[in-house]
Amino acid sequence: MRVVKPKLPKLLALLEEKGHDGAVVLGMSNVHYFTGFRGGGAVLVASREGASLLVPQLEYSKAMADAVGIEVRPYYRYPVPGITMPGLIEGTWLDAVARVVEDYGLGRVAANLSSIPHGEAGKLKEKLGEKLAADITSDISKMRSIKEDDEVEAMAAAARVAEAGLRAAVDALAEGLSEVELAGVVDEAMRRAGAEEYSFPTIVAYEENAAYPHTNPTWRRLAQGEVVLIDLGARLHGYCSDITRTMAFGSLPPRSREVAEAVLEAQLAGIDAIAPGVKAEEPDAAARGVLERRGLAKYFIHSLGHGVGIDVHEAPRLSRAAEEELEPGMVVTVEPGVYIAGALGVRIEDMVLVTKKGRRLLTSFERNLF
C-alpha cells in the first residue's frame, strides 16, 4: 500500500524556478523520494516535460511496479543472451544518463553533485561536459527537510512501530539478560508490528556501556540498580523513526537518578524551544543551559538533534553552529545525553514536528522510566 506520493512534481518545479532544462539525481534515498522506487544503481533523469528512471536490468520489474507514471529504462554492462526489455541501454549508468540527456535534448543540466562520492561526481562531469551547469544538492536537501502531510503520517506510523519495540523491551527486562538478547527482543517486536526495515542497528547498552553514544550490544548482563539505554527506529512506508529511552532496572543510586532527571529536564527545555522561525541553534542552547546549571554540560558531547525522513539523519541539524530557521513541516529529534566514561550514560530522544503555530510530538512513549 502506497502511503507517500512520489515528490517528482517538486523537482520539476525546482527546474522551472532555477531555469534548468533537466536534472540528474543520484543516491537511493533521493531517487526514492522523487519516484517511489528504492533500489541500488538507480538514477533519475528529469526534464520539464517528464522523467526517466534508469535502473540495472535486474531491477527493471521492481522499478516498473514501484515507479508508477514514470518511464523506466533499464541499462546493462554485460548482455544476458535472450533477454530483451523496452528501452534497454547498453553500458554503465553514465552511458545511460548521457543517452537520456541526449534523447531529451537537454542543454543546461543540474545534479546533486555534493551528495555523491567525489569519484562518481567527477565521472558525471566528464561525461556531460559543459551541459552539467549546476549543483542542486542543497536544494534537494532543503526540499526533503519540509515534510508534507503524507510523509508525516508515514513517520508517525513508523514511530508507533518503534514504540512497540520499546514496550517489548520494558516487559522483557530481567536480571542476567544480555544486551544482545534484549536487542533481539526489540527487533522481533518491531518486525511483528510491521517494520519494513530498521532505521539503524538497535542500540542496547547497560550502565557503563551507555556512556558510548554509538555502541553495539554486547553479552554484558543486566544487574539490579542499573540504567538501560535503548535507541531504536523502524522504517515504514519508506520513512524512518528514531527514539531513545533510558530506564531503570530496579532502584537507581541517587547519582544515576539525578543525571537521568537532568537529561529529562534538558530535553523538555529543548522541545519547548522549538517553533517556526526559531533558529536551529536555540533548542540546543536551551537544553545545554539546563545541563550547564546542573554541572553536566561537559558530558553532553553531541548536538541536540537532527532531521528525520527517508534517511534517519537529514537536514536540519539542531546544534550550536546551526543558523537556519526552523520551518513548518520539519521533523527533528531532540536527544540530549550525558555520558560519564566508566560510570553510565543517559539519553532521551523524541521526534518533533514543527507546526505553523509551534510543535507536535510524533513519539509518545513514557519518558520518566527511572
C-alpha distance (Angstrom), angle and dihedral (degrees) to the residues before:
residue distance angle dihedral
M1 . . .
R2 3.81 . .
V3 3.80 111.8 .
V4 3.80 99.7 164.4
K5 3.78 120.8 54.9
P6 3.83 116.8 -137.2
K7 3.80 110.9 -101.0
L8 3.81 98.8 -138.1
P9 3.85 92.2 125.8
K10 3.81 88.4 63.7
L11 3.80 90.8 56.1
L12 3.80 92.2 48.4
A13 3.81 89.5 50.1
L14 3.82 88.9 52.0
L15 3.80 91.0 53.1
E16 3.79 89.8 52.0
E17 3.80 92.2 48.0
K18 3.81 94.8 47.6
G19 3.80 96.2 40.4
H20 3.81 95.4 -120.1
D21 3.79 120.3 147.7
G22 3.78 92.7 -145.1
A23 3.78 147.9 -20.8
V24 3.78 138.0 -129.7
V25 3.80 112.0 -148.3
L26 3.79 122.1 -167.6
G27 3.78 133.9 178.9
M28 3.80 127.1 72.9
S29 3.80 95.9 -107.0
N30 3.79 95.0 46.8
V31 3.79 92.7 48.0
H32 3.80 90.0 47.7
Y33 3.81 90.9 50.8
F34 3.79 93.1 55.5
T35 3.82 101.2 34.2
G36 3.81 110.8 21.5
F37 3.82 91.1 -121.5
R38 3.80 119.5 119.2
G39 3.78 114.5 -170.2
G40 3.77 143.5 115.1
G41 3.78 122.9 -84.1
A42 3.80 96.0 17.2
V43 3.81 121.2 145.1
L44 3.80 127.3 -176.6
V45 3.79 121.0 -145.6
A46 3.79 109.9 -170.7
S47 3.79 130.6 -176.1
R48 3.78 131.1 178.9
E49 3.82 88.2 -99.9
G50 3.79 98.2 48.0
A51 3.77 146.3 -52.5
S52 3.80 144.1 -102.3
L53 3.78 125.2 -148.5
L54 3.81 110.0 -149.4
V55 3.79 115.1 -156.0
P56 3.82 137.7 167.0
Q57 3.78 108.8 -93.8
L58 3.83 93.0 -109.6
E59 3.84 88.6 60.4
Y60 3.80 94.7 49.7
S61 3.81 99.8 99.7
K62 3.80 93.5 45.7
A63 3.80 91.6 47.6
M64 3.80 90.7 50.3
A65 3.81 89.4 53.7
D66 3.81 96.0 45.6
A67 3.81 105.2 34.8
V68 3.79 98.3 62.9
G69 3.81 114.2 -172.7
I70 3.82 95.0 11.3
E71 3.81 124.2 105.0
V72 3.81 110.4 -112.4
R73 3.81 118.9 -154.4
P74 3.79 121.0 -176.6
Y75 3.78 123.8 -147.4
Y76 3.79 132.1 -167.1
R77 3.76 138.6 -168.0
Y78 3.78 95.6 -161.7
P79 3.82 119.6 35.3
V80 3.80 119.5 -126.0
P81 3.83 110.4 -143.3
G82 3.78 113.6 -114.0
I83 3.81 95.2 10.6
T84 3.79 117.9 124.0
M85 3.79 128.0 172.5
P86 3.81 131.3 175.1
G87 3.80 112.4 -91.6
L88 3.80 94.0 4.1
I89 3.83 112.1 178.5
E90 3.78 121.3 -156.1
G91 3.79 113.5 -136.6
T92 3.79 142.2 35.3
W93 3.79 127.3 -41.0
L94 3.80 87.1 -91.6
D95 3.78 91.0 56.6
A96 3.80 89.8 47.6
V97 3.81 92.3 50.8
A98 3.80 92.2 49.2
R99 3.79 90.8 48.6
V100 3.81 94.7 51.5
V101 3.82 93.4 43.2
E102 3.80 87.1 54.3
D103 3.82 93.0 45.0
Y104 3.80 90.4 52.8
G105 3.79 91.5 45.7
L106 3.78 92.1 -128.3
G107 3.79 118.3 178.9
R108 3.81 108.1 175.3
V109 3.81 111.8 35.9
A110 3.81 130.0 -178.1
A111 3.81 128.2 -160.4
N112 3.79 140.0 -178.7
L113 3.80 91.2 -108.5
S114 3.80 98.9 157.6
S115 3.80 94.3 57.3
I116 3.81 97.3 55.0
P117 3.82 128.8 71.5
H118 3.79 113.2 -75.6
G119 3.78 92.9 -119.7
E120 3.80 93.3 52.8
A121 3.81 91.1 47.5
G122 3.78 89.7 51.8
K123 3.80 92.0 51.1
L124 3.81 91.2 49.9
K125 3.81 91.4 50.3
E126 3.79 90.3 49.9
K127 3.81 92.3 48.0
L128 3.80 97.5 48.4
G129 3.80 98.5 32.2
E130 3.79 115.9 -177.0
K131 3.79 92.0 -2.8
L132 3.81 88.9 75.2
A133 3.78 98.0 81.0
A134 3.81 109.6 155.5
D135 3.80 145.8 29.5
I136 3.82 113.1 -132.7
T137 3.81 98.0 177.9
S138 3.80 94.0 116.3
D139 3.81 91.6 44.9
I140 3.80 91.9 55.1
S141 3.81 92.1 43.7
K142 3.79 91.3 53.1
M143 3.81 91.2 44.6
R144 3.80 91.3 53.5
S145 3.80 92.3 46.7
I146 3.82 91.8 65.5
K147 3.78 106.0 70.6
E148 3.78 123.4 -153.3
D149 3.80 121.5 -139.9
D150 3.81 94.3 -94.5
E151 3.81 90.9 53.1
V152 3.80 91.8 49.9
E153 3.81 89.3 49.6
A154 3.80 90.6 53.4
M155 3.80 92.8 48.3
A156 3.80 93.0 48.0
A157 3.80 88.6 52.5
A158 3.83 90.1 48.5
A159 3.82 88.3 52.0
R160 3.81 90.8 55.4
V161 3.81 89.1 52.9
A162 3.81 91.5 51.5
E163 3.78 90.6 48.3
A164 3.80 89.0 55.6
G165 3.79 85.6 60.0
L166 3.79 90.8 51.2
R167 3.80 92.5 49.2
A168 3.79 90.1 52.2
A169 3.81 89.8 50.2
V170 3.81 93.5 51.9
D171 3.80 90.1 50.0
A172 3.81 93.0 47.8
L173 3.82 99.9 50.4
A174 3.80 109.7 125.8
E175 3.77 137.6 153.5
G176 3.80 110.8 -88.6
L177 3.81 94.8 20.8
S178 3.81 110.0 138.5
E179 3.80 126.0 -133.1
V180 3.81 89.3 -117.2
E181 3.80 92.2 53.5
L182 3.80 93.3 47.7
A183 3.82 90.6 49.4
G184 3.79 87.6 54.3
V185 3.80 90.7 53.1
V186 3.81 90.2 50.9
D187 3.80 94.8 47.9
E188 3.79 94.3 47.2
A189 3.81 91.3 50.2
M190 3.81 91.8 51.2
R191 3.80 91.5 50.1
R192 3.79 91.1 49.0
A193 3.80 89.2 50.1
G194 3.81 91.0 55.2
A195 3.81 108.2 -88.0
E196 3.81 111.7 163.9
E197 3.80 89.8 -164.9
Y198 3.79 138.2 -19.7
S199 3.80 117.1 -95.0
F200 3.82 87.2 -132.8
P201 3.82 136.5 -24.0
T202 3.79 107.4 -60.5
I203 3.81 114.9 -105.1
V204 3.80 117.9 -142.6
A205 3.80 116.5 172.0
Y206 3.80 132.9 168.0
E207 3.80 126.3 -148.5
E208 3.84 109.2 -55.1
N209 3.83 92.3 17.8
A210 3.80 88.6 60.1
A211 3.82 87.7 68.0
Y212 3.82 87.0 76.8
P213 3.85 105.8 79.6
H214 3.82 94.8 -156.2
T215 3.78 102.6 30.6
N216 3.79 127.6 147.1
P217 3.82 124.2 -126.2
T218 3.81 113.3 -92.2
W219 3.80 136.1 -173.9
R220 3.80 89.2 -95.9
R221 3.83 106.4 134.8
L222 3.79 128.7 -135.5
A223 3.80 123.4 -108.3
Q224 3.80 133.5 -175.0
G225 3.82 117.2 -80.6
E226 3.81 95.9 26.3
V227 3.80 132.9 125.0
V228 3.79 120.7 -118.8
L229 3.81 117.7 -154.2
I230 3.80 118.3 -164.3
D231 3.82 122.2 -178.0
L232 3.79 113.4 -178.5
G233 3.76 144.4 151.9
A234 3.79 140.6 -177.0
R235 3.78 131.7 -148.8
L236 3.80 115.3 -138.0
H237 3.81 128.1 168.9
G238 3.80 85.5 0.1
Y239 3.83 94.8 -59.1
C240 3.80 131.2 108.1
S241 3.76 136.9 -129.6
D242 3.81 126.7 -160.8
I243 3.80 126.8 -167.9
T244 3.81 136.1 156.8
R245 3.77 130.6 -165.0
T246 3.78 130.9 -178.1
M247 3.79 113.9 -157.2
A248 3.78 138.2 176.0
F249 3.76 126.1 -116.0
G250 3.77 102.6 -153.2
S251 3.79 121.9 -27.1
L252 3.81 115.1 -23.1
P253 3.80 123.6 -137.7
P254 3.84 112.4 -104.4
R255 3.83 93.9 -105.5
S256 3.81 93.2 52.9
R257 3.80 91.0 48.7
E258 3.81 91.0 49.5
V259 3.80 91.1 53.2
A260 3.80 92.4 47.8
E261 3.80 92.3 49.0
A262 3.81 90.9 49.4
V263 3.80 92.1 51.9
L264 3.79 91.1 49.6
E265 3.81 90.7 50.0
A266 3.81 89.8 49.3
Q267 3.78 91.6 49.9
L268 3.80 92.7 51.0
A269 3.81 89.7 50.3
G270 3.81 90.8 50.8
I271 3.80 92.3 49.3
D272 3.81 92.2 47.8
A273 3.81 90.0 54.6
I274 3.82 93.5 58.6
A275 3.82 115.4 103.7
P276 3.81 137.8 127.7
G277 3.79 112.5 -76.3
V278 3.81 93.3 23.9
K279 3.79 115.5 126.9
A280 3.79 111.9 -112.2
E281 3.81 90.2 -121.7
E282 3.83 93.6 62.7
P283 3.83 99.7 73.1
D284 3.80 88.7 49.0
A285 3.80 90.3 51.6
A286 3.80 91.9 48.5
A287 3.80 93.5 52.6
R288 3.80 93.3 41.4
G289 3.81 90.2 51.1
V290 3.80 91.2 59.3
L291 3.78 92.0 51.8
E292 3.81 90.1 45.6
R293 3.80 90.4 57.1
R294 3.81 89.3 48.3
G295 3.81 92.3 50.7
L296 3.81 92.2 -115.3
A297 3.81 104.3 102.5
K298 3.81 92.9 104.0
Y299 3.80 88.6 63.7
F300 3.83 93.9 54.4
I301 3.79 97.6 89.8
H302 3.82 105.1 168.4
S303 3.78 138.7 49.0
L304 3.80 120.7 -80.0
G305 3.78 98.1 -108.9
H306 3.78 153.3 -39.8
G307 3.76 141.7 -132.8
V308 3.80 120.1 -86.8
G309 3.80 130.5 -156.4
I310 3.79 133.8 109.7
D311 3.80 84.1 -10.9
V312 3.76 120.9 44.7
H313 3.83 89.0 -130.3
E314 3.80 115.4 47.2
A315 3.79 138.6 135.8
P316 2.95 135.0 -32.4
R317 3.79 113.4 52.6
L318 3.80 123.0 -158.3
S319 3.79 102.7 -142.0
R320 3.77 144.2 125.0
A321 3.80 89.7 -98.0
A322 3.82 96.7 48.9
E323 3.81 114.4 111.8
E324 3.81 102.9 169.3
E325 3.78 120.0 103.7
L326 3.77 123.6 -114.7
E327 3.80 113.9 -112.0
P328 3.80 134.2 -164.1
G329 3.80 109.9 -86.4
M330 3.80 96.5 35.1
V331 3.81 115.0 126.3
V332 3.79 115.6 -157.1
T333 3.78 138.4 170.5
V334 3.80 121.7 -122.9
E335 3.80 106.8 -156.5
P336 3.80 119.1 154.4
G337 3.77 115.0 179.1
V338 3.78 140.4 -172.3
Y339 3.81 116.7 -152.1
I340 3.80 117.6 -173.1
A341 3.80 108.0 -176.7
G342 3.80 114.5 -124.2
A343 3.80 92.2 7.5
L344 3.81 117.9 57.6
G345 3.77 147.4 -52.4
V346 3.80 131.4 -138.1
R347 3.81 127.5 -169.3
I348 3.80 129.7 164.8
E349 3.80 118.8 -170.6
D350 3.79 136.3 -178.0
M351 3.80 136.1 170.0
V352 3.81 115.2 -117.6
L353 3.80 128.2 -166.7
V354 3.80 116.8 -148.9
T355 3.81 107.1 -134.2
K356 3.79 132.7 -169.3
K357 3.80 91.0 -96.2
G358 3.79 103.7 27.2
R359 3.80 133.7 -54.1
R360 3.80 143.7 -43.3
L361 3.78 128.4 -157.0
L362 3.79 115.1 -126.3
T363 3.81 91.7 -170.6
S364 3.79 120.9 62.0
F365 3.80 109.0 174.2
E366 3.81 114.8 134.0
R367 3.80 111.9 -88.9
N368 3.78 104.8 -165.6
L369 3.80 99.3 73.8
F370 3.78 97.3 143.2
